[in-house]
Amino acid sequence: MSNSKNSNDGKKCKKGVFFPMIIILIGIMLLLKNFGLQLFPSWNGIRIFWPLGLIIIGLCIIFRFKLLATLSIILLIGLLVSNGINTFVSDDDVENFSNEITLNKSSSNLELDINFGLGEISIDSSNKKTITFDRKSLNEHSVDYNLIKDKLTISRDDSYIPKNPTEKWNLKLPKNIIYSINLDYGVTSTDLNLEDLMVDEIIISSGVTDNVIKFADYNTYVSIDSGVSDFTFKFPENVGVSLDIEGGFLDINKKGFIKKDGKYFSQNYNISKNHIEIDVNGGIIDMELEFY
């Protein structure tokens, strides 16, 4: 009887050790962080490869390597928490940077490619003849921009992966140029005010995003290939709009639109001078359509 009681107490003790060990581990990491040290390396690859840890843990459980599974869980949690602690950035760490990008004097068209990972992007118009590029960032050199003839590419430095969503970009574009805009981004909030700009094409490839786009009364083609995203489109009331949707799951407010030949058309489409054509491919998308 006494042996059975001791055995049960031992099992309770083992079961009660796991979560205290996690708390102790986190406490040690936070303490080391305050002294400028770290228990685990801060590796950006953790963001990509951490699911491999779950696979290893699952295999350990299947083959009854319980001790190894427990240690793997603790190690994985330690790596994830440590990476989060070491990459946490306060607002005091973020700086403001501003650049003026001078375009070719003879340019009447510009292809604008934006490659962005994590954060916020906004685009607006400007009366200047240059592109104003303002941003809030951790690093002055975290962005590359390259202008070749009539093509401007703005992207993250490949050696720099943003540590948190505090990176913010704001571009102000001259009004007297016709733009083709290519947006490629991951987890991002975007606000594109194109009301006073001439944009004939927008190509969007995105992951998890929240997007607001205000269009001009101008002929524009839009292609969207997205993951899980919210889109709010704002159209001038006298522009015609068509929607062509293929694949994925789409929750859309179709008020003011009619369906014909598998596409959706605004009621004023046939009598409008200018048109906005939108193609949507795949993903889980919530879309709001508004006229102003």
C-alpha positions in Angstrom: 0.0 0.0 0.0 2.8 2.4 0.9 4.7 1.5 -2.3 1.5 2.2 -4.4 1.1 5.6 -2.7 4.7 6.5 -3.4 4.3 5.5 -7.0 1.3 7.7 -7.4 3.0 10.6 -5.8 5.9 10.1 -8.2 3.6 10.2 -11.2 1.9 13.3 -10.0 5.3 14.9 -9.5 6.4 14.0 -13.0 3.1 15.3 -14.5 3.4 18.5 -12.5 7.0 19.3 -13.6 6.4 20.2 -17.3 4.7 23.5 -17.1 6.8 24.8 -14.2 9.9 24.0 -16.3 8.4 26.1 -19.2 7.8 29.0 -16.8 11.3 28.7 -15.4 12.8 28.6 -18.9 10.9 31.7 -19.9 12.0 33.5 -16.7 15.6 32.6 -17.4 15.4 33.9 -21.0 13.8 37.2 -19.9 16.4 37.6 -17.2 19.3 37.0 -19.7 17.6 39.4 -22.1 17.8 42.2 -19.5 21.6 41.6 -19.3 22.0 41.6 -23.1 22.4 37.8 -23.3 20.3 35.0 -24.8 19.9 31.3 -24.0 19.0 30.4 -27.6 20.2 32.0 -30.8 17.8 34.4 -32.5 17.5 32.8 -35.9 15.1 34.1 -38.6 14.8 30.6 -40.0 12.8 29.6 -36.9 9.9 31.6 -38.5 10.0 29.2 -41.5 11.1 25.9 -40.1 9.5 25.7 -36.7 6.7 23.3 -37.9 9.5 20.7 -38.3 9.6 20.6 -34.5 6.0 19.5 -34.4 6.8 16.7 -36.9 9.6 15.5 -34.7 7.5 15.6 -31.6 4.7 13.6 -33.4 7.2 10.9 -34.4 8.6 10.7 -30.9 5.0 10.2 -29.5 4.2 7.5 -32.2 7.4 5.6 -31.4 6.9 6.1 -27.6 10.0 8.2 -27.1 8.2 10.0 -24.3 11.3 11.6 -22.7 12.6 12.8 -26.1 9.1 14.1 -27.0 9.0 16.1 -23.7 12.5 17.5 -24.2 11.6 18.4 -27.9 8.5 20.3 -26.8 10.4 22.2 -24.2 13.2 23.0 -26.7 10.7 24.1 -29.4 8.8 26.4 -27.0 12.2 27.8 -25.8 13.3 28.5 -29.3 10.0 30.2 -30.3 9.7 32.2 -27.1 13.4 33.2 -27.3 13.1 34.3 -30.9 10.0 36.3 -29.9 11.8 37.9 -27.0 15.0 38.7 -28.9 13.1 40.2 -31.8 10.7 42.3 -29.9 11.1 45.9 -30.7 9.7 48.9 -28.9 8.5 52.1 -30.7 11.7 53.8 -29.3 13.8 51.5 -31.6 12.0 52.6 -34.8 13.4 55.5 -36.7 12.0 57.7 -39.5 13.7 57.8 -42.8 12.9 59.8 -45.9 14.1 59.6 -49.5 13.4 61.6 -52.7 13.6 59.4 -55.8 14.2 61.4 -58.9 12.6 60.0 -62.1 13.8 60.3 -65.6 12.7 63.7 -67.0 11.4 62.1 -70.2 9.3 59.5 -68.3 5.6 59.5 -69.0 5.1 55.9 -67.7 6.5 54.1 -64.7 6.5 50.4 -63.7 6.5 50.3 -59.9 7.4 47.0 -58.3 7.1 46.8 -54.5 8.3 43.7 -52.6 7.3 43.9 -48.9 7.1 41.2 -46.2 5.6 42.4 -43.0 4.1 45.8 -41.9 2.1 48.6 -43.4 2.1 50.2 -46.9 0.4 53.3 -48.1 0.4 55.1 -51.5 -0.9 58.5 -52.2 -0.4 61.3 -54.8 1.9 64.3 -54.7 2.4 67.5 -56.6 6.1 67.0 -56.6 8.0 65.7 -59.6 9.9 63.2 -57.4 8.7 60.1 -55.5 8.7 60.7 -51.8 9.5 57.6 -49.9 8.9 57.9 -46.1 9.3 54.9 -43.8 9.5 53.9 -40.2 12.1 51.2 -39.8 14.6 49.5 -37.5 17.4 49.9 -40.1 18.3 52.6 -42.6 19.7 49.9 -45.0 16.8 47.5 -44.8 15.4 48.6 -48.2 16.8 48.5 -51.7 15.4 50.6 -54.5 16.6 50.5 -58.0 15.5 52.7 -60.9 16.3 51.5 -64.4 14.8 53.6 -67.2 11.1 53.5 -66.5 11.1 50.7 -63.9 11.4 51.3 -60.2 11.8 48.4 -57.8 11.5 48.8 -54.0 12.2 45.8 -51.9 13.5 44.5 -48.6 17.1 43.9 -48.4 17.5 40.1 -48.7 19.7 40.0 -45.7 17.2 41.8 -43.5 14.0 40.1 -42.3 11.7 42.4 -40.3 11.5 41.6 -36.6 8.0 42.9 -36.0 5.2 44.7 -37.8 6.5 48.2 -37.0 8.0 48.7 -40.5 5.8 51.2 -42.3 6.2 52.5 -45.9 4.6 55.6 -47.4 5.0 56.5 -51.0 3.8 59.7 -52.6 3.7 59.5 -56.4 3.7 62.4 -58.9 0.4 62.9 -60.7 1.6 63.4 -64.2 2.8 59.8 -64.8 0.9 56.6 -65.9 1.7 53.8 -63.5 1.8 50.0 -63.6 2.0 48.8 -60.0 3.1 45.3 -59.0 2.6 44.5 -55.3 4.1 41.4 -53.7 3.8 41.2 -49.9 3.1 38.8 -47.0 1.4 39.9 -43.8 0.6 43.5 -44.6 -2.0 46.3 -44.2 -2.2 48.4 -47.3 -4.0 51.7 -48.0 -3.7 52.8 -51.6 -5.3 56.1 -52.4 -5.1 56.3 -56.2 -7.9 58.8 -56.7 -5.6 61.4 -58.3 -3.3 59.0 -60.0 -3.3 57.4 -63.5 -2.9 53.7 -62.8 -3.6 51.4 -65.8 -2.6 48.2 -64.1 -2.3 46.7 -60.5 -1.0 43.2 -59.9 -1.3 42.0 -56.3 0.2 38.8 -55.0 -0.3 38.6 -51.2 -0.5 36.4 -48.2 -2.5 37.5 -45.1 -3.5 41.1 -45.8 -6.0 43.9 -45.1 -6.3 46.1 -48.1 -8.1 49.4 -48.9 -7.9 50.7 -52.5 -9.5 53.9 -53.7 -9.6 54.1 -57.5 -9.6 57.0 -59.9 -11.9 57.5 -62.8 -9.4 55.9 -65.1 -9.2 52.7 -67.1 -7.5 50.2 -64.8 -6.9 46.4 -64.9 -6.5 44.6 -61.5 -5.2 41.1 -60.9 -5.4 39.6 -57.4 -3.8 36.3 -56.3 -4.2 36.2 -52.6 -4.2 34.0 -49.5 -6.4 35.1 -46.6 -7.3 38.7 -47.3 -9.8 41.5 -46.8 -10.3 44.0 -49.7 -12.2 47.2 -49.6 -12.5 48.7 -53.1 -13.8 52.3 -53.5 -14.9 53.3 -57.0 -16.0 56.6 -58.5 -19.7 56.4 -59.0 -19.5 57.0 -62.8 -16.9 54.3 -63.5 -17.9 50.8 -64.8 -16.6 47.8 -62.8 -16.4 44.1 -63.7 -15.4 41.2 -61.5 -14.1 37.9 -62.7 -13.7 35.3 -59.9 -12.0 32.0 -60.2 -11.4 29.4 -57.4 -11.0 30.0 -53.7 -13.7 31.1 -51.3 -15.0 34.6 -51.7 -17.4 36.5 -49.5 -18.4 39.6 -51.5 -21.0 42.3 -51.2 -22.6 42.2 -54.7 -25.1 45.0 -54.2 -25.3 47.1 -57.3 -23.9 44.4 -59.5 -25.4 42.0 -62.0 -24.1 38.6 -63.0 -23.6 37.8 -66.7 -21.6 35.0 -68.3 -20.0 34.1 -65.0 -18.8 37.7 -64.3 -20.2 40.5 -62.2 -20.8 43.9 -63.7 -21.8 47.2 -62.1 -25.2 48.4 -63.3 -23.6 51.4 -65.1 -20.9 49.3 -66.9 -22.3 49.6 -70.4 -22.8 53.4 -70.2 -19.5 54.2 -68.5 -16.6 55.9 -70.3 -13.9 54.3 -68.1 -13.8 50.8 -66.6 -12.1 49.0 -63.8 -11.6 45.3 -64.6 -10.8 43.0 -61.6 -9.7 39.4 -61.8 -9.6 37.4 -58.6 -7.8 34.1 -58.3 -8.0 31.7 -55.3 -7.6 32.3 -51.6 -10.1 33.2 -48.9 -11.2 36.7 -49.5 -13.7 39.1 -47.9 -14.4 41.9 -50.4 -16.4 45.1 -49.9 -17.3 47.2 -53.0 -18.2 50.8 -52.5 -18.9 53.8 -54.7 -18.1 57.4 -53.9 
